Each structure stands twice: as C-alpha cells, then as structure tokens.
Amino acid sequence: MAMCKKGAVVKPEARAAAPNVTPTLQPQSSFLSMAVLSWTIRDVLDDSLYKNKVRKIPPTYDSVEQFVEVQSVLLLEETRSTICSAIRSHSEIQYCQLHSARQCGASSLYFLDIDLPKTRSDTAHCHHIFEDLDVCLLSSAPIGDSTLDIQSCSLAIATGVGRDINFQRSFRVLMSNHGDFQSESIKFVSFLTNIRIKMETSIILSDHDEKSHDAVKAILELYEAVGKKCTTCAGLDHFKDGVHSTNQIKSVISSLRCSHQYNSQLVWAPPGSLKGYMCTIMKDLLHLNPKVLICLPTKASVPEFVMDIEEIFGSCDALSDVIVLNSVRGMEKCGKVQKVFLENQSQELFCCLTQTIGWMKAMYGLLGLSSFSHTRCKVVETCEECNNSGLISFSTRLFTERFHVFLDHIRDAVTYLINHPSAIPLPEKNSGNLEELLHLMDQFASLLDEDLTDDCVAAAFGLTSATDVIASDSTYSIANSLNEKRIGCITLMGELIKSLKLPQLKDRNGIDKFCIENSRIIITTLVDTIKLHGLNMDTFDILIISGAGQIKECDLLVPLLLPMRHIVVLGDHLHLQPSVHSKICKEAGYDVSIYERLQKLSSEKHMLTHQYVMHPLICKFINDQFYNGKLQNGPNVQSVEYNKVFESQDFPVYSFMDIPSMELVHSENGNINSAVIYGILKQMCSGLNNTSKRLKVGVLCLSNNEAIDVNQLSNKRKIHNKVNLEVKFIDRLEGDLFDVIIVSTIVKDNVKLNNVKRNSLNIAHTSARHCCCMVGESDALIESGGIWKELLDDARSRQLIKPINANKLVADERFRNEYWKSLQ
C-alpha cells in the first residue's frame, strides 16, 4: 500500500529510477507521450478532439478503474488545450534558431544544435532553458511570421537534457511520428510547455502494477478517512504553544500524534495563516522525531515557505535535518537559507566526505612542524631537520596564515559531521574527539593571535634553543601554553585520521541520494517528489500538502506513491485555484481542487484564524468579504516596526486612487495606464534612499496585453535601484508575495472588469505585505457592481479614496517619452 495504516511501516518497491540519474535518451512510454507525438497541429488546435470522450468527474469514485478511466481522458484533453493555448499566444512564445537537426539512434530521436545568440526571450528578458519533457514546436519560421504555415509545423518532446540546466545547450528531442514533417526544414524550435508532472501522472495511470494501483487507491481512501478521529487518543491532548494552539487545530495535532490509525486532516488555511500553523506543528512534533514530507503547489511558493521554516527553527544551523529538493536557481531571496537546498547540501557533503581527512592531514603536518628547519640545534650532526636544505625557516606570520586556512576548512567539515548525526552516525569516541578538537584548535588560534615573536614561538616549539629566549622574552610562558595546545591537537588528529570512517559515495547521484534518505524534513513541489521514488525511504509520519486549493486530485498520485502514516491537506477554496486551460475539462469539474472536493465531504472543518503577512489595513477588506471577519492579525503585522520602511514616504498603506471620468475621455487609455502607474511608483520611491531594503513591487493589470505594455514601459527606464518591479496579469498570480501591490483598473469599458474573477481580488490583496494601491475610475467600478462595488464602498467608508490628476500625469508622460526619443 502507498499509504500506511495503524502505524505499520511499509517500504514500497522501487518503481522509478533514483533521483537525477544519468538521463535516458527516451522517456518512459505512456499514453500521454504517445498521444502528444501522434498529434498534428490540426489535432492540437481542434477543441473538439476529446469532447465526446471526456466524462464529468463524479462526487466519489466507485473503483480504481473508474478513476483511471475518467482522469486519463481529462489529462489528455488538458495537455492538448495547454499546448493549443501556447501556440495561439504566439506573441509570448520564446524560441531559438537552429543550426541543424540530426537524427541520432531511433528514427524519431533527433539532436538539435541551437544558435544561442539568435533567441527570443520573454517580456522580462529571460531566456528559457530547455529541460526534459519540454514540449516544443518545430517550424521553418518563427511563430507569428506571415510566411509560416502553422499546419506544417510539428511537435517534439525534449529528452535526455539531464540535471545541469543552469545554462542553455543543444539537446535531443523525440519528434512527432505522423510522418508529414521533414527534419531538413526545421529552422526554429519554440518552447510551449513542460509536461513533466503530467507525464509522471500518466505513467501511474498507465501502469497496472500494485504500487500504481495503491497510489490511486490512496486518493480514494483519502475521501473516506478525512476528519475521522482516533477514539483511543481522545482527551489526551497536551500542547506546548499557547499562542498558536487554538481550538481549531488542537484536534489536528492530536491526530498527527496518533500511532493507532491512519489519519487525514483537512485544514482551511486563509492567506498568511500558514506560518502560525507550521510553527505549532513543528514545535509540538519535533520532540517525536517525525519523518515529514511537505509538498508545495508551485516553485513560486518555495522561497517564502523556506524562510518561514528558518524563523520557526531559529537559525540555519538548526536546519540540518531539513532539505529542499527544488533547484536553487532563482532562489536568491532565500539568502542564507539556500544552504538547505539539495544542490548546496550535496556540495557540502561532498566537500566533507572527500576533504575532511585531507585537511586534517595537512593540519597534522603543519602542527607537526615537518616543513620547518631547526636553528642552533644541540645535535646538528644527527638532526635531519638541520641537514635538510629543502626546509624553510620558521615564521609566525606564515605559520598563522596557513593555520587559519586549514582551520576554516576543518571547522566546516567537523561542524557538518557533528550537526548531521542521523546522516553520518559516528562512534561516541569519534564524536567526542571531534568536539574536543574544535575546542582545542580555537584555543590554539586565540593564543596564536597574541603578540609573540618568531624566536619565542620557535623556541617553545623546539625549533631553536630556548636558553637565550627565556631570559629576554616575557611572553615565553604563553608560547609554552601554545605548544601544549599544539601537541593536544596533534594527538587528537592522529587518532581521528586512523579511526574516522566516512561513507564512500561514488558520484553526485549517490551523494544526492544519501542527503535525501537521511533528511528528516523534506520540502518540495509536487513535481519534484519524483526524486524520492526508488530511494530507500522510511515511511513518512506526516505528509503536509500546502496550497491544496491549487492542486487537482490526480496531481496527488505522484507523492502518494510513497508510504505515509498521516496526511494534512491545507488549502483555501476562496484563493488560488487549479490552473486549467480546457473549457471542456472545466465543465467536467477538472478545475475543482482536491481541497474543495474534500471539504464538501467533510463534516468537520478546521480554520486557521491568525494571519502573519498583510498589514491590518490591507487585510480588512478581504477579511470582511471572504472570511466573515474571522481572521485576526498576528502581533508581527500589528507592530509599528512592520511598515517602518515607509514611514518617511507620503504613501498610504491602503488606498484607491480615483481618476475622474472626464479625464479618461480626454486621454488615451494606454497613456493613462502607464502614466498613472509611473507616477505612483515615483511617489513611492521618494523616500527609499534612506533605507537599505530592496522592495519587491508588483503591478497587476486586467489583461495580458496591458501587462505587456506596462512591462515594456518599465524596461525602457529604470524605476529605482532599490525596487524590483514585476508586471503581471491579475489572473496569472501564482502566490507570489510583494512588498507593494498596485492594481490598475483603468479600462475603456466594463467588460474587462466583469471578466475578473472574484477570487482574483482576494489573491491580489493577499499578495501585498505592506502596501496595496488600486487605481481607476470609481464610477466605472460602481457601475460594474459585484466585488468592485463592494471594494469601492469599503474604501469610501474608511475614507481611503484619493483623487488623482491623470491629465497632468499623461502630460508629464508624453514629455518624458519625447525626451527619451530625443536621446535615442
């Protein structure tokens, strides 16, 4: 079974290969890969291709076979629709030009030699780096070119790219097998989408082995088990944290501590509440030494979550049992916490295992003084050091420099060994010797920093006669203490060099595997749980699924191949939802998250009620509109220190900036949008010179085209050296957090306003930590009704509507545009 009941330890047989193994040239075959490679472009663009095959998702499934049948067709249709959407949005597609496409091995396998300088990046000037299972479009001209016949193009799947994706290089693809495309005509390859998790899901749905069958069964059992309590554990709750252990989550923690039965818990986690919950869970359960797997919905949610974990543990050193499987690329904001990512942990372990003994031997030789010659020796005739012309004269400065270099490396290695006892278990004697060695070497370093002469130290070390030095140097007693520490270090290192036995790992894959298997808390996105398959993993005590409101039920198949005791599903049906492109799939209920489906079946609902992210003024509107006023503000966001960086600026925490309708009539809509946003940014940046903090600012537009236009504006001129600006379509937020959010509602008519989903306003507000500013025409929003009218009514009742002179901003914008043109 993929899920473990009644505390039994179950270790499933390995199905997938170990993580990051040398890539095979062709991915494992499944119905999805065969379908993609059989589709023509005409098939992809045909929205009715699977219309008569898709079935509506039932409230509950009667059998594993029914689940597989329903989900398989939905997966095919959604994959087709995702590729179709990318092709139709050809203005956003990134592509690169090819030098050549050569067949290699199988008839459908080709090697694409790309021309790196001739590539098109996205609006943020980022070039896509091709990865395994990227779906590509092969064409004779760029997509959107008037000379290109889109029907003559072909699909391909990138394969054999491997793990090193920090830079772009040529790669292999599996070509479509419909036979009407000539490889000689390929001139361009365009990135469409990645189907990695879809492919893995299809493999599970395709397999008929017991393990894949159990993964499906585990989802069906999740519906039955959610909310059920263990009668044995009832009334035995003991909680350590009185701040966060509210009544809403006491029973959740009690269930997770239960060893009598398999439990699954459903928790409603409004935005900003996760930190308090994780703090409670970790503090209450860490003394039980649990094995925990935490799955996040997207890569965008990883940095904030990892930094919250560091805050819970208190320091980076306390994170020795935590590992993040996602790539560290793009995670610069994590700062010191980057050390918990797999790539960095593997590097640290590699250095420890391969260099510890080497650095100890180097230090052993230095402290043994084997490189230094003797002077004024009493037995010159028989002393090897006196007669060896290759030795150097002793210098305290040189000795100190070498000592500190060796000490830094040894300290890093020894600290790693001490902090990872579960990964590298050491005999008690070795562990004690390592700690004593660090202590002795630190004492030696302190004495070495004293103002000692070369003759004094050389005499204490026995490199020269001490007779004259004792009489003339008052620090000789310190030098003698230094020598005693030196001898102590040599003795300990000699024992460790002989007795210390470290694991012998042959390659990088083996090191990765070792790191993962010996980590107690594993954090990853759903797709990267693939790296856990095939490892010798103990049963996980807890699987925490965060952001389950964004996750479809079939997405859980990948993590549920692993053995679990308890599952916690954290989500919010009023926030981010699963991303589904196909209208047919939406009508079948494919866009309903696993959290929402479970919530409908569960009689008991736990809601987290403390938020620790948004300033209270930002939180109030969404709290009243979406959470019935149940959210309470944590002490951190109520502190005067929370918005201290904005104290010197005349910039409101929460506001609606109103543009009179007559100004919209007399101005071009595009000019107003860019001009107003630029004016707001300029006002916000006015006081930033006095702070060291860099602000992450998000500008949200009501359409993708408007987002592209505003983004082009930001690329033309630098906003501020302490501002990182991102421009996004409001319906494409992925849970990113910003210091400041600016929502532009400037539109020519109300159609775009009416197209915005209600949840999107919740997401927009809760993406802002410190400031949230909306700009638009108040009359248009009131006329639109619904959530927009409610937003205006709330801002008016709190006197937060501020008029803005759009005509002046547009005039200033036109002046700036003319100025910029004159410089070009």
C-alpha positions, 0 to 999 in steps of 0.5 A: 500500500502507498499509504500506511495504516495503524502505524505499520511501516511499509517500504514500497518497491522501487518503481522509478529510477533514483533521483537525477540519474544519468538521463535516458535518451527516451522517456518512459512510454505512456499514453500521454507521450504517445498521444502528444507525438501522434498529434498534428497541429490540426489535432492540437488546435481542434477543441473538439478532439476529446469532447465526446470522450471526456466524462464529468468527474463524479462526487466519489469514485466507485473503483480504481478503474473508474478513476483511471478511466475518467482522469486519463481522458481529462489529462489528455484533453488538458495537455492538448488545450495547454499546448493549443493555448501556447501556440495561439499566444504566439506573441509570448512564445520564446524560441531559438534558431537552429543550426541543424537537426540530426537524427541520432539512434531511433528514427524519431530521436533527433539532436538539435544544435541551437544558435544561442545568440539568435533567441527570443526571450520573454517580456522580462528578458529571460531566456528559457532553458530547455529541460526534459519533457519540454514540449516544443514546436518545430517550424521553418519560421518563427511563430507569428511570421506571415510566411509560416504555415502553422499546419506544417509545423510539428511537435517534439518532446525534449529528452535526455537534457539531464540535471545541469540546466543552469545554462542553455545547450543543444539537446535531443528531442523525440519528434512527432511520428505522423510522418508529414514533417521533414527534419531538413526544414526545421529552422526554429524550435519554440518552447510551449510547455513542460509536461513533466508532472503530467507525464509522471501522472500518466505513467501511474495511470498507465501502469497496472502494477500494485504500487500504481494501483495503491497510489490511486487507491490512496486518493480514494481512501483519502475521501473516506478517512478525512476528519475521522478521529482516533477514539483511543487518543481522545482527551489526551491532548497536551500542547506546548504553544499557547499562542498558536494552539487554538481550538481549531487545530488542537484536534489536528495535532492530536491526530498527527500524534496518533500511532493507532490509525491512519489519519487525514486532516483537512485544514482551511488555511486563509492567506498568511495563516500558514506560518502560525500553523507550521510553527505549532506543528513543528514545535509540538512534533519535533520532540517525536522525531517525525519523518515529514514530507511537505509538498508545495503547489508551485516553485513560486511558493518555495522561497517564502515557505523556506524562510518561514521554516528558518524563523520557526527553527531559529537559525540555519544551523538548526536546519540540518535535518531539513532539505529542499529538493527544488533547484536553487536557481532563482532562489536568491531571496532565500539568502542564507537559507539556500544552504538547505537546498539539495544542490548546496547540501550535496556540495557540502557533503561532498566537500566533507566526505572527500576533504575532511581527512585531507585537511586534517592531514595537512593540519597534522603536518603543519602542527607537526612542524615537518616543513620547518628547519631547526636553528642552533640545534644541540645535535646538528650532526644527527638532526635531519631537520638541520641537514635538510636544505629543502626546509624553510625557516620558521615564521609566525606570520606564515605559520598563522596564515596557513593555520587559519586556512586549514582551520576554516576548512576543518571547522566546516567539515567537523561542524557538518559531521557533528550537526548531521548525526542521523546522516553520518552516525559516528562512534561516541569516541569519534564524536567526542574527539571531534568536539574536543578538537574544535575546542582545542584548535580555537584555543590554539588560534586565540593564543596564536593571535597574541603578540609573540615573536618568531624566536619565542614561538620557535623556541617553545616549539623546539625549533631553536634553543630556548636558553637565550629566549627565556631570559629576554622574552616575557611572553615565553610562558604563553608560547609554552601554553601554545605548544601544549595546545599544539601537541593536544591537537596533534594527538587528537588528529592522529587518532581521528585520521586512523579511526574516522570512517566516512561513507564512500559515495561514488558520484553526485547521484549517490551523494544526492541520494544519501542527503535525501534518505537521511533528511528528516524534513523534506520540502518540495513541489509536487513535481519534484517528489519524483526524486524520492521514488526508488530511494530507500525511504522510511515511511513518512509520519506526516505528509503536509500538502500546502496550497491544496486549493491549487492542486487537482486530485490526480496531481496527488498520485505522484507523492502518494506513491510513497508510504505515509502514516498521516496526511494534512491537506491545507488549502483555501477554496476562496484563493488560488485555484487549479490552473486549467486551460480546457473549457471542456475539462472545466465543465467536467469539474477538472478545475475543482481542487482536491481541497474543495472536493474534500471539504464538501465531504467533510463534516468537520472543518478546521480554520486557521484564524491568525494571519502573519503577512498583510498589514491590518489595513490591507487585510480588512477588506478581504477579511470582511468579504471572504472570511466573515471577519474571522481572521485576526492579525498576528502581533508581527503585522500589528507592530509599528516596526512592520511598515517602518520602511515607509514611514518617511514616504507620503504613501498610504498603506491602503488606498484607491486612487480615483481618476475622474471620468472626464479625464479618461475621455480626454486621454488615451487609455494606454497613456493613462495606464502607464502614466498613472502607474509611473507616477505612483511608483515615483511617489513611492520611491521618494523616500527609499534612499534612506533605507537599505531594503530592496522592495519587491513591487508588483503591478497587476493589470486586467489583461495580458496585453496591458501587462505587456505594455506596462512591462515594456514601459518599465524596461525602457527606464529604470524605476529605482535601484532599490525596487524590483518591479514585476508586471503581471496579469491579475489572473496569472498570480501564482502566490507570489508575495510583494512588498507593494501591490498596485492594481490598475483598473483603468479600462475603456469599458466594463467588460474587462472588469466583469471578466475578473474573477472574484477570487482574483481580488482576494489573491491580489490583496493577499499578495501585498505585505505592506502596501496595496494601491488600486487605481481607476475610475470609481464610477466605472467600478460602481457601475460594474457592481459585484466585488468592485462595488463592494471594494469601492464602498469599503474604501469610501467608508474608511475614507481611503479614496484619493483623487488623482490628476491623470491629465497632468500625469499623461502630460508629464508622460508624453514629455518624458517619452519625447525626451527619451526619443530625443536621446535615442 
